[in-house]
């Protein structure tokens, strides 16, 4: 319409300028006046076979690419790997012709592309991409179940992070979660001592002494003998006194420790064996450890000979009576044996009783022995056998001598 008007204007101008009549119309103008009001667009030449061939080629290429992706996904699902990584050799085809709607898959990302290769950018954003499917895996199966009881020695699992934080209070006890346990707590966690075990029960009471709990340390032992009970009690008391040495005067503490150690020695004598450590043939005996020994012990045969047999005793039992005196009772047997071991003389002394205001730690027994003149020359042995009647213990010792013939 604008073109027609423009032509009318140009025609009027030409007519005025050339002096031509205004009513002159050319055949073309008449045809344009008779034409419809809406002009038609000029016809377009379209090469239909070329577009159809290009679309078929693109569809075939897209179909091949999609089938390749599906095959790779199926292979990834059958493989033990858990991730699907597309191949790096997927080619992206770019067309210079007018865009045709396609469903071309997205190319691999730069994260999966090999190092050093630039990321390929497609000319058009794809409408759809292959779905990311997780590989199919078998559900977990329970093959075995084991049940065990919780051990009593295992501490309860209570992490310090789960403990409730309590606000501070005045004169209130507090303890950190990571603080080491005290010795008393460790002793409480120990398994009970076997019944009748003297060693295990004594060890437990020694730990209570170290922990400072003297009341538990002094508790009596169970299922032990009276001697063991007394021995453990005296040992614990002596240890407590020595441990508290610094609490008072050293002289007072030393005296208390000495008394406890003496009581411990008494308890030890009850369970120890009687001993006769010294046997001597002497001319005279004046006191404990004071004697004149016959060296060498040799006598003349055919005459009566005398000597004092000195017997020193240790680890015997003394008991305190109603009169406050400590009493000790012995039996002594003196035997003379010849070279063949035959008894040629035997002297028995029964009920040798000693009473003393203080408990004796050791003592001696002197015995006068007379050798008859009928003994022939030769080697002899004197044997002293002592029985502790209160402690029900026996001990012996020997000394050798010789009878020489007269010149």
C-alpha positions in Angstrom: 0.0 0.0 0.0 2.8 2.4 0.8 4.5 1.5 -2.4 1.3 2.3 -4.4 1.0 5.7 -2.7 4.6 6.5 -3.3 4.0 5.8 -7.0 1.0 8.1 -7.1 2.9 10.9 -5.5 5.8 10.4 -7.9 3.4 10.3 -10.8 1.7 13.5 -9.8 5.0 15.3 -9.4 6.1 14.1 -12.8 2.9 15.3 -14.4 3.0 18.7 -12.9 6.7 19.1 -13.9 6.2 17.8 -17.4 2.9 19.6 -18.1 1.0 16.5 -18.8 -2.7 16.1 -18.2 -3.6 14.8 -14.7 -6.2 12.5 -15.9 -3.8 10.3 -17.8 -3.5 6.8 -16.3 -1.2 4.1 -17.5 -2.4 0.5 -17.9 -0.2 -0.5 -14.9 -1.8 2.2 -12.8 -5.3 1.1 -13.7 -4.4 -2.5 -12.8 -3.1 -1.4 -9.5 -6.2 0.6 -8.8 -8.3 -2.5 -9.6 -6.1 -4.8 -7.3 -7.3 -5.9 -3.9 -6.5 -3.8 -0.9 -4.2 -6.4 0.8 -1.1 -7.0 -1.3 0.3 -10.5 -1.4 3.9 -11.3 -0.5 6.2 -12.4 -3.3 6.5 -16.1 -3.7 9.6 -17.9 -2.0 11.6 -20.5 -3.7 12.2 -23.4 -1.2 14.4 -26.4 -1.9 12.3 -29.0 -0.2 14.4 -32.1 -1.0 17.5 -30.5 0.4 15.8 -29.7 3.8 14.3 -33.2 4.0 17.6 -34.9 3.4 19.4 -32.8 6.0 16.7 -33.6 8.6 16.9 -37.3 7.9 20.6 -37.2 8.3 20.4 -35.3 11.6 17.7 -37.7 12.9 19.9 -40.7 12.0 22.9 -39.1 13.7 20.9 -38.3 16.9 19.5 -41.8 16.9 23.0 -43.3 16.7 24.3 -41.1 19.5 21.4 -41.9 21.8 21.8 -45.6 21.2 25.5 -45.3 22.0 24.7 -43.6 25.3 22.2 -46.2 26.2 24.6 -49.0 25.5 27.3 -47.3 27.6 24.8 -46.9 30.5 23.9 -50.6 30.3 27.6 -51.6 30.3 28.2 -49.4 33.4 25.3 -51.0 35.2 26.7 -54.5 34.5 30.3 -53.4 35.5 31.4 -53.3 39.3 32.0 -49.6 39.1 29.5 -47.3 40.8 29.8 -44.3 38.5 29.0 -43.8 34.9 31.6 -42.0 32.9 30.8 -41.2 29.3 33.4 -41.9 26.7 35.6 -39.0 25.8 35.4 -39.7 22.1 31.8 -38.5 21.6 31.7 -36.3 18.6 29.5 -33.2 18.5 28.3 -32.3 15.0 27.6 -28.6 14.2 25.4 -27.6 11.3 25.6 -24.4 9.4 22.0 -24.8 8.0 19.0 -23.3 9.7 18.5 -24.9 13.1 16.3 -27.9 13.2 14.8 -29.1 16.5 16.8 -32.2 17.7 17.3 -34.1 20.8 21.0 -34.2 20.8 22.6 -35.3 24.2 24.8 -33.0 26.2 28.5 -33.4 25.6 30.7 -34.7 28.5 31.6 -32.1 31.1 35.0 -30.6 31.6 35.4 -32.6 34.8 35.4 -35.9 32.8 37.3 -34.6 29.8 41.0 -35.6 29.5 43.5 -33.1 30.7 44.8 -30.7 28.1 41.8 -30.9 25.8 39.5 -27.9 25.5 35.9 -28.3 26.4 33.7 -28.6 23.3 30.8 -26.2 23.2 27.7 -27.2 21.2 26.1 -24.7 18.9 22.7 -25.2 20.4 21.7 -26.2 24.0 20.3 -29.7 23.9 16.7 -30.2 24.8 17.2 -33.4 26.7 20.2 -35.3 28.2 20.6 -38.9 29.1 19.2 -39.6 32.5 21.7 -40.3 35.3 20.8 -43.7 36.5 22.5 -45.3 39.5 23.8 -48.8 39.1 21.6 -51.5 40.4 23.0 -53.2 43.5 21.8 -56.1 45.6 20.1 -55.2 48.9 22.2 -55.9 52.1 21.7 -59.3 53.6 22.3 -60.4 57.2 24.5 -63.5 57.1 25.3 -64.0 60.8 24.2 -62.5 64.2 26.3 -62.9 67.4 25.0 -61.9 70.8 27.2 -61.5 73.9 26.6 -60.2 77.4 28.2 -57.0 78.5 31.2 -57.6 80.9 30.9 -56.1 84.3 34.5 -54.7 84.1 33.6 -52.6 81.1 32.9 -49.0 82.1 29.6 -47.6 80.9 30.0 -45.7 77.6 29.2 -42.1 78.5 31.1 -39.6 76.4 32.1 -36.4 78.1 30.4 -34.4 75.4 27.1 -35.8 76.4 27.4 -34.9 80.0 25.2 -32.1 81.2 27.1 -28.9 82.1 26.1 -27.8 85.5 26.4 -24.2 86.6 28.9 -23.7 89.5 27.6 -23.7 93.0 29.0 -22.6 96.3 30.7 -25.4 98.4 29.7 -28.1 95.9 31.8 -31.0 94.8 32.9 -31.1 91.1 34.9 -33.5 89.0 36.1 -33.4 85.5 35.2 -36.1 83.0 38.8 -36.8 82.0 40.2 -36.7 85.6 42.1 -39.9 86.5 40.3 -42.1 88.9 41.5 -42.2 92.5 43.2 -45.2 94.1 40.0 -46.0 96.1 38.0 -46.1 92.9 40.5 -48.5 91.3 40.4 -50.8 94.4 36.6 -50.8 94.3 36.7 -51.9 90.7 39.0 -54.9 91.4 37.4 -58.3 91.3 36.8 -59.9 94.7 39.6 -61.8 96.3 39.3 -65.6 96.3 38.0 -67.0 99.5 40.7 -68.4 101.8 43.5 -66.8 99.8 45.8 -65.3 102.3 48.0 -63.5 99.8 45.1 -62.0 97.8 43.4 -60.7 100.9 46.6 -59.3 102.4 47.4 -57.5 99.1 43.9 -55.9 99.1 44.5 -54.6 102.7 47.9 -53.2 101.7 46.3 -51.2 99.0 43.8 -49.8 101.5 46.7 -48.7 103.6 48.2 -46.9 100.7 44.8 -45.3 99.9 44.6 -44.1 103.5 41.5 -46.1 104.4 42.8 -47.7 107.6 39.4 -49.0 108.7 39.1 -51.3 105.7 42.8 -52.2 106.0 42.2 -53.5 109.5 39.3 -55.6 108.6 39.9 -59.3 109.5 40.7 -61.9 106.8 38.3 -64.6 105.9 38.8 -68.4 106.0 42.4 -68.3 107.3 44.1 -69.8 110.3 44.5 -68.0 113.6 48.3 -67.6 113.0 47.7 -66.1 109.6 45.1 -63.7 111.0 47.4 -62.5 113.7 50.3 -62.2 111.3 48.3 -60.1 108.8 47.0 -57.8 111.6 50.4 -57.2 113.0 51.9 -56.5 109.6 49.2 -54.0 108.7 49.5 -52.2 112.0 53.3 -51.9 111.7 52.9 -50.6 108.2 50.3 -48.0 109.3 52.6 -46.8 112.1 55.7 -46.5 109.8 53.6 -44.7 107.2 52.4 -42.1 109.7 55.9 -41.5 111.0 55.8 -37.8 110.0 52.7 -37.0 112.0 54.3 -36.6 115.4 57.5 -36.8 117.4 60.1 -39.1 115.8 61.0 -40.7 119.1 57.4 -41.4 119.9 56.8 -42.8 116.4 59.9 -44.9 116.6 58.8 -46.4 119.9 55.4 -47.2 118.5 56.9 -48.8 115.4 59.2 -50.9 117.6 56.3 -52.2 119.5 54.4 -53.1 116.4 57.5 -54.8 114.9 58.0 -56.8 118.0 54.4 -57.9 117.8 55.0 -58.8 114.2 58.0 -60.9 115.2 55.9 -62.8 117.8 53.4 -63.6 115.1 56.1 -64.7 112.8 57.6 -67.0 115.5 54.3 -68.8 115.8 54.3 -69.8 112.1 58.1 -70.3 111.8 60.1 -73.4 112.7 62.0 -73.8 116.0 65.7 -73.6 115.6 68.8 -74.6 117.6 71.4 -72.5 115.8 74.3 -73.1 118.3 75.4 -76.4 120.1 78.8 -76.3 121.9 80.7 -78.6 124.2 81.9 -76.3 126.9 83.9 -76.3 130.2 81.6 -73.7 131.7 78.6 -71.5 130.7 78.1 -68.2 132.4 75.1 -66.7 130.4 73.6 -66.3 127.0 76.5 -66.4 124.5 79.0 -66.5 127.4 80.7 -69.9 127.5 84.2 -71.5 127.4 84.1 -74.0 124.5 86.4 -77.1 124.5 88.6 -76.7 121.4 89.2 -79.2 120.1 86.6 -81.4 121.7 88.9 -84.4 122.6 88.7 -86.6 125.8 90.8 -89.5 127.2 89.1 -92.9 126.9 88.8 -95.2 129.9 88.0 -92.5 132.4 84.8 -90.4 133.3 84.7 -87.2 131.3 82.3 -84.2 131.7 81.3 -81.3 129.6 78.4 -78.8 129.5 76.3 -78.9 126.4 75.3 -75.4 125.5 72.1 -75.3 123.4 70.9 -71.9 122.0 67.2 -71.7 121.0 65.2 -69.3 118.7 61.7 -68.9 117.3 59.9 -70.6 120.2 56.5 -69.7 121.6 55.8 -67.8 124.8 52.4 -67.3 126.4 51.4 -64.8 129.0 49.7 -66.3 132.0 47.3 -64.9 134.6 50.2 -63.8 136.7 51.5 -61.5 133.9 54.5 -63.7 133.3 55.5 -65.1 129.9 55.9 -68.9 130.1 57.9 -71.2 127.8 58.0 -75.0 128.0 60.6 -77.3 126.5 61.6 -81.0 126.4 65.3 -81.7 125.8 66.8 -85.1 124.8 70.6 -85.5 124.8 71.9 -88.5 122.8 75.5 -89.8 122.4 76.0 -91.8 119.1 79.0 -93.8 118.1 80.6 -94.1 114.7 78.0 -96.6 113.5 75.1 -94.5 114.6 74.2 -96.6 117.7 73.0 -94.8 120.8 75.4 -95.3 123.7 74.0 -92.7 126.0 70.6 -90.9 126.2 69.5 -88.3 128.7 65.9 -86.9 128.7 64.8 -83.7 130.4 61.1 -83.0 130.3 59.1 -80.0 131.3 61.9 -77.4 131.2 59.8 -74.3 132.2 60.9 -70.7 132.0 59.0 -67.7 133.3 59.9 -64.1 132.7 58.3 -60.7 133.1 59.3 -59.9 129.5 58.8 -62.0 126.4 62.0 -63.7 125.5 63.3 -63.4 122.0 65.8 -66.2 122.4 67.2 -68.4 125.2 69.7 -71.2 125.9 69.6 -74.5 127.9 72.8 -75.8 129.5 73.0 -79.6 130.1 75.8 -81.3 132.1 76.8 -84.5 130.4 79.0 -87.3 131.9 80.7 -89.8 129.6 81.1 -93.2 131.2 84.6 -94.8 131.3 83.3 -97.8 129.5 83.2 -96.0 126.2 85.9 -97.2 123.8 88.2 -94.9 121.9 86.8 -93.5 118.7 84.7 -90.8 117.1 81.3 -89.8 118.7 78.5 -87.4 118.1 76.3 -85.6 120.7 72.8 -84.7 119.5 70.5 -82.2 121.1 66.7 -82.6 120.3 64.5 -79.8 121.7 60.7 -79.8 121.6 58.7 -76.6 122.0 55.6 -77.8 123.9 53.6 -74.6 123.4 54.3 -74.2 119.8 54.3 -77.9 119.0 57.6 -77.7 117.1 60.8 -79.7 117.2 64.4 -78.9 116.3 67.8 -80.6 116.7 71.6 -79.9 116.2 74.8 -81.9 116.6 78.4 -81.6 117.7 81.2 -84.2 117.1 83.9 -85.1 119.6 86.6 -87.8 120.0 87.8 -90.3 122.7 91.5 -91.0 122.5 93.2 -94.0 123.9 95.6 -93.6 126.9 99.3 -93.5 125.9 
